[in-house]
Amino acid sequence: MTDLTYSFEFFPPKSEKSAQELLSSVEELSRFSPKFMTVTFGTGGGSRDTTLQTLKNLQRAANGIPFGSHLTYISHTKEELDHYTDILWNQGIRHLVALRGDMPTNLVWPLDPDAEYYQFTSDFVEALLKRHPFDISVGAYPEKHPDAPDMQADLIALKKKCDAGATRAITQLFFDNDVYYRFVDAAQKAGIATPIVPGLLPIRDFQKVCEFASKCQASVPQFLHEKFAGDISDNLAEDLLSAQVEDLAKNGVDHIHFYTLNKSSVLNAVCKNFSKN
């Protein structure tokens, strides 16, 4: 079985209590020596400030573990993004997760065709690397991006992002590993050599997970509906995630990215099962 490394995603807290819980989660998960941790990016100016402050706080708590920032370009001008990336770079952030971002309901797309806004993530990645030598992750969608017309078009878009200089692609959540294996095989056949890191989500609240999965068009296997029809506990979440991680490791995966939702209990137990420490 392949030795595993990890990375963890967090989001900016909305209260002092949740900020303390987040710091505790980061401290707990830091002991597994993750390759990096990331913080999601707000859409408004105030939210961006919150992301910056969260990064500062977590950098202090993470004992030297590299932190990266999500960065979305939808509805932000190139000038705004240049300014923000300079701030991140000067703050010591060397890793970006470059994404289009969710489409606002009142936004007409595409925006200014006269080049004030980025139209494609591949162009965004290329511009980021010209400005600073960031380590850049991009998104990958094993069941295709909700806005892509088909999987072939989505793979073409992924290849362009990788060819633009992305270090890795991190997948949207999935619950059936065969979905991931088929996607990686299809990506390799499409000429994509960039590592595709599986992104996994612990299932703490099954109903909320189903709602979120529906929005991003990620399928929820029938066996999970059956599992969560009975008694539910953290042990069930741990068992399911451990089984998923073990299968990935047995099939050659050496790095897993976890969507933490700022909680550490399940991930602490799962990572401990596969840790050499």
C-alpha positions as CSV (number, residue, x, y, z in Angstrom):
1,M,0.0,0.0,0.0
2,T,1.3,3.5,-0.9
3,D,2.5,5.8,1.8
4,L,0.2,8.7,2.1
5,T,0.6,12.4,2.4
6,Y,-2.3,14.8,3.1
7,S,-3.5,18.3,2.6
8,F,-6.5,20.1,4.2
9,E,-8.9,22.8,3.2
10,F,-10.5,25.3,5.6
11,F,-12.8,28.3,5.3
12,P,-12.7,31.6,7.1
13,P,-14.7,31.5,10.4
14,K,-17.7,33.7,11.0
15,S,-17.5,34.1,14.8
16,E,-14.9,34.2,17.5
17,K,-16.1,30.7,18.7
18,S,-15.7,29.2,15.3
19,A,-12.3,30.9,14.9
20,Q,-11.1,29.1,18.1
21,E,-12.5,25.8,16.8
22,L,-10.7,26.4,13.5
23,L,-7.4,27.0,15.2
24,S,-7.8,23.8,17.2
25,S,-8.5,21.8,14.1
26,V,-5.4,23.2,12.4
27,E,-3.3,22.4,15.4
28,E,-4.7,18.9,15.5
29,L,-4.2,18.1,11.8
30,S,-0.8,19.8,11.7
31,R,0.7,16.8,13.5
32,F,0.2,14.7,10.4
33,S,2.7,16.9,8.6
34,P,0.4,17.8,5.6
35,K,2.1,19.0,2.4
36,F,-0.1,22.1,2.6
37,M,-3.3,23.6,3.9
38,T,-5.6,26.0,2.1
39,V,-8.2,28.6,2.9
40,T,-11.1,29.4,0.7
41,F,-11.7,32.8,-0.9
42,G,-14.6,35.2,-0.3
43,T,-16.3,37.0,-3.1
44,G,-16.6,40.4,-1.5
45,G,-13.9,42.8,-0.4
46,G,-14.7,42.3,3.2
47,S,-14.6,38.5,2.7
48,R,-11.2,38.8,1.0
49,D,-10.0,40.7,4.0
50,T,-11.3,37.9,6.2
51,T,-9.4,35.3,4.1
52,L,-6.2,37.3,4.5
53,Q,-6.6,37.6,8.3
54,T,-7.5,33.9,8.5
55,L,-4.3,33.0,6.6
56,K,-2.2,35.1,9.0
57,N,-3.8,33.5,12.0
58,L,-3.4,29.9,10.7
59,Q,0.1,30.5,9.5
60,R,1.1,31.2,13.1
61,A,-0.7,28.1,14.4
62,A,0.5,25.6,11.8
63,N,4.1,25.2,12.8
64,G,5.6,26.1,9.4
65,I,3.3,24.1,7.3
66,P,2.7,25.9,3.9
67,F,-0.6,27.6,3.5
68,G,-2.3,28.4,0.2
69,S,-5.2,30.6,-0.7
70,H,-8.0,29.9,-3.0
71,L,-8.4,32.6,-5.6
72,T,-11.4,33.1,-7.9
73,Y,-11.5,35.4,-10.8
74,I,-15.2,35.6,-11.6
75,S,-16.5,39.2,-11.3
76,H,-13.0,40.6,-10.3
77,T,-11.0,42.6,-12.8
78,K,-7.4,41.7,-13.7
79,E,-6.2,44.8,-11.9
80,E,-8.0,43.8,-8.7
81,L,-6.5,40.3,-8.9
82,D,-3.0,41.6,-9.6
83,H,-3.2,43.7,-6.5
84,Y,-4.6,40.9,-4.3
85,T,-2.0,38.4,-5.5
86,D,0.8,40.9,-4.7
87,I,-0.6,41.1,-1.1
88,L,-0.7,37.3,-0.8
89,W,2.9,37.0,-2.1
90,N,4.1,39.7,0.3
91,Q,2.4,37.9,3.1
92,G,4.4,34.8,2.3
93,I,1.7,32.8,0.5
94,R,3.4,30.7,-2.3
95,H,0.5,28.4,-3.2
96,L,-2.8,29.4,-4.9
97,V,-5.8,27.3,-5.8
98,A,-6.9,29.0,-9.0
99,L,-10.6,28.7,-9.7
100,R,-13.3,30.5,-11.7
101,G,-15.6,30.6,-8.8
102,D,-19.4,30.2,-8.5
103,M,-21.4,32.2,-11.0
104,P,-23.4,35.0,-9.3
105,T,-27.1,34.8,-10.3
106,N,-27.1,38.4,-11.5
107,L,-24.0,38.2,-13.6
108,V,-24.0,38.2,-17.4
109,W,-21.3,35.9,-18.7
110,P,-18.9,36.4,-20.4
111,L,-17.9,39.7,-18.9
112,D,-16.0,42.5,-20.8
113,P,-14.7,40.8,-23.9
114,D,-12.1,43.6,-24.2
115,A,-9.8,41.8,-21.7
116,E,-10.7,43.6,-18.4
117,Y,-11.8,40.2,-16.9
118,Y,-10.4,36.7,-17.3
119,Q,-12.6,34.4,-19.4
120,F,-10.8,31.1,-18.8
121,T,-9.0,29.6,-15.9
122,S,-6.1,28.6,-18.1
123,D,-5.5,32.3,-18.9
124,F,-5.7,33.1,-15.2
125,V,-3.1,30.5,-14.3
126,E,-0.7,31.7,-17.0
127,A,-1.1,35.3,-15.7
128,L,-0.6,34.3,-12.1
129,L,2.7,32.6,-12.9
130,K,3.9,35.6,-14.9
131,R,3.3,37.8,-11.9
132,H,4.9,35.5,-9.3
133,P,6.3,31.9,-9.3
134,F,3.4,30.4,-7.4
135,D,2.7,26.8,-6.8
136,I,-0.8,26.5,-8.4
137,S,-3.5,24.0,-7.9
138,V,-6.6,23.9,-10.1
139,G,-10.0,22.1,-9.9
140,A,-10.9,18.8,-11.6
141,Y,-14.3,17.3,-11.8
142,P,-14.6,13.5,-12.0
143,E,-18.3,13.8,-13.0
144,K,-17.7,16.9,-15.1
145,H,-18.1,20.6,-14.1
146,P,-21.8,21.5,-13.9
147,D,-21.4,24.1,-16.6
148,A,-19.4,21.9,-19.0
149,P,-21.5,20.6,-22.0
150,D,-19.9,17.1,-21.7
151,M,-16.9,15.3,-20.2
152,Q,-14.8,15.7,-23.3
153,A,-15.1,19.5,-23.2
154,D,-14.3,19.4,-19.5
155,L,-11.1,17.3,-20.1
156,I,-10.0,19.8,-22.8
157,A,-10.5,22.6,-20.3
158,L,-8.5,20.7,-17.6
159,K,-5.6,20.0,-20.1
160,K,-5.4,23.8,-20.9
161,K,-5.2,24.6,-17.2
162,C,-2.5,22.0,-16.7
163,D,-0.6,23.1,-19.8
164,A,-0.7,26.7,-18.5
165,G,1.4,25.6,-15.6
166,A,-0.7,24.1,-12.8
167,T,1.3,21.9,-10.4
168,R,-1.7,19.7,-9.6
169,A,-5.4,19.3,-10.1
170,I,-7.6,18.7,-7.0
171,T,-10.9,16.9,-7.6
172,Q,-14.3,17.9,-6.6
173,L,-15.7,15.5,-3.9
174,F,-16.7,12.0,-4.9
175,F,-17.9,9.0,-2.9
176,D,-17.3,6.1,-5.3
177,N,-13.6,5.6,-6.0
178,D,-14.3,4.0,-9.4
179,V,-15.6,7.4,-10.5
180,Y,-12.1,8.8,-9.7
181,Y,-10.2,5.9,-11.3
182,R,-12.2,6.3,-14.5
183,F,-11.7,10.0,-14.6
184,V,-7.9,9.7,-14.1
185,D,-7.8,7.1,-16.9
186,A,-9.7,9.4,-19.2
187,A,-7.5,12.3,-18.3
188,Q,-4.3,10.4,-19.1
189,K,-5.8,9.3,-22.4
190,A,-6.5,13.0,-23.1
191,G,-2.8,13.7,-22.6
192,I,-2.9,15.1,-19.1
193,A,0.2,14.2,-17.1
194,T,-0.3,16.6,-14.2
195,P,-1.1,14.8,-10.9
196,I,-4.8,14.5,-10.1
197,V,-5.3,14.6,-6.4
198,P,-8.5,13.1,-5.0
199,G,-10.5,15.4,-2.8
200,L,-12.5,13.7,-0.1
201,L,-15.2,14.9,2.3
202,P,-16.0,13.3,5.6
203,I,-19.8,12.6,5.8
204,R,-20.9,14.1,9.2
205,D,-24.3,15.3,8.1
206,F,-25.6,13.1,5.3
207,Q,-28.5,15.2,4.3
208,K,-26.4,18.3,3.9
209,V,-23.8,16.3,2.0
210,C,-26.5,15.1,-0.4
211,E,-27.7,18.7,-0.9
212,F,-24.2,19.9,-1.6
213,A,-23.4,17.0,-3.9
214,S,-26.6,17.7,-5.9
215,K,-25.5,21.3,-6.5
216,C,-22.1,20.3,-7.8
217,Q,-23.5,17.2,-9.7
218,A,-21.6,14.7,-7.6
219,S,-23.4,11.4,-7.3
220,V,-24.1,9.8,-4.0
221,P,-24.1,6.0,-4.2
222,Q,-27.1,4.0,-3.1
223,F,-25.0,2.1,-0.5
224,L,-24.5,5.4,1.4
225,H,-28.2,6.1,1.5
226,E,-28.6,2.6,3.0
227,K,-25.8,3.1,5.5
228,F,-27.2,6.4,6.8
229,A,-30.8,5.1,7.0
230,G,-29.9,3.6,10.4
231,D,-28.0,4.7,13.4
232,I,-25.5,7.5,12.6
233,S,-22.3,8.2,14.6
234,D,-18.8,9.6,14.0
235,N,-17.7,6.0,13.9
236,L,-19.7,5.5,10.7
237,A,-18.1,8.6,9.1
238,E,-14.7,7.3,10.2
239,D,-15.3,3.8,8.8
240,L,-16.5,5.0,5.5
241,L,-13.7,7.5,5.0
242,S,-11.1,5.0,6.1
243,A,-12.3,2.5,3.6
244,Q,-12.2,5.0,0.8
245,V,-8.7,6.2,1.8
246,E,-7.4,2.6,2.1
247,D,-8.8,1.6,-1.4
248,L,-7.1,4.7,-2.9
249,A,-3.8,3.9,-1.3
250,K,-3.9,0.3,-2.4
251,N,-4.5,1.6,-6.0
252,G,-1.4,3.8,-6.0
253,V,-2.7,7.1,-4.8
254,D,0.0,8.8,-2.6
255,H,-1.7,12.2,-1.7
256,I,-5.2,13.0,-0.6
257,H,-6.8,16.4,-0.1
258,F,-9.5,16.6,2.6
259,Y,-12.4,19.1,2.7
260,T,-12.4,19.6,6.4
261,L,-15.4,21.9,6.9
262,N,-13.1,23.2,9.7
263,K,-13.7,20.0,11.8
264,S,-10.9,17.7,12.8
265,S,-12.4,14.8,14.8
266,V,-13.1,12.3,12.0
267,L,-10.0,13.3,10.0
268,N,-7.8,13.0,13.1
269,A,-9.0,9.4,13.6
270,V,-8.7,8.5,9.9
271,C,-5.3,10.0,9.3
272,K,-4.0,8.4,12.5
273,N,-5.0,5.0,11.0
274,F,-2.7,5.5,8.1
275,S,0.1,7.5,9.8
276,K,3.5,6.1,10.3
277,N,4.0,8.3,13.4
